[in-house]
Amino acid sequence: MQALKSAIAQTHWRHAIGSSGTIRAVQKIIAAASNNPPRAIAFDQVVGLRDQLIELRRLDSIDLAGLSASRQPVIAGGVLVLEACMRTFEIEQIEVSPVALREGLLHDLFGRLEHRDPRQKSVLAMARRFEADQTQATRVRDFALCALDQIAQTWSLHTIHRDLLDWSCQLHEIGLGIAHSQYQLHSAYIVENSDLAGFSRQEQHYMALLLRYQRRKLPADALQELPERQRASARPLLAILRLAIALGRARSDADLPDFALQAPDRKRLVFSAPPGWLQSHPLSARSLELEKRQLANIGLKLSIKSLPAALRSEPGEA
């Protein structure tokens, strides 16, 4: 709340609106106690309810008119949070919305007012928290986004898909902060189960899938973990992420090729490296062959070839 206080104070609102179950429960308790129809909640009413709950001392002693049994264990904490919000933001009265809004909506709105995406801030904070290797993350990210730009039209990929791939690259090694073995599983678990400001649960689930299958075995039913409408875009993003990580295994920019990636259709990918690169980088060539087998499991045929000498791109043009 303190992080948002200065930004909210500048909006000079006329009305404050509360949503979700706790605020509606508080409204019902206050209405039942005063024998009046539900109406806006005043700050002094919240303070009075807080004092009443403190006097009860035990959660199992809370038996207030208007309070459902399911809300009994959490109402005390909810009232304290509501009081803190009203006190911090100097709200004298709060109206009650019959529908709920995620706190992510507020993060998104403030991010737009400041011309920034709050999700990027969340990603950077998480990467720092788990001490992810920023140089390697950037190396993988640059390769992956370059690859995506080359096949985006065929796959009808948009800005949101580019962003999700970008963020997944930045977070792909955070699981190393827990354990090196199977770190991709740890990375996926962290992203899926953390509170990432600005992200929807669907976005976190999408990125978690990309991270879970970023390396090693790729089961044929991997994409079934996503809703059907998201599977078409996840297939190329997952392929790109795996290729970027496989080719970045040496953790050196010098070993990355000036490549080309083509998508003749939505079932094929063609990876082309400079003449002689595959022969001079046998471990990377082997990694590409392994990826070829894994991607076949999700219906993608990967072809690997060398660019003709006449078509070789200059460094930085890939």
Secondary structure, DSSP 4 states (H G I P E B T S, - for coil): -HHHHHHHHTT--S--EE-SHHHHHHHHHHHHHHTS---PEEHHHHHHHHHHHHHH-SGGG---TT--GGGTTTHHHHHHHHHHHHHHTT-SEEEE-SS---HHHHHHHHHHHTTS-HHHHHHHHHHHHTT--HHHHHHHHHHHHHHHHHHHHHHT--HHHHHHHHHHHHHTTGGGGT-STTHHHHHHHHHHHS--TT--HHHHHHHHHHHHTSSS---TTGGGGS-HHHHHHHHHHHHHHHHHHHHTTT--GGGS---EEEEEETTEEEEEE-TTHHHH-HHHHHHHHHHHHHHHTTT-EEEEEEPPGGGPPPTT--
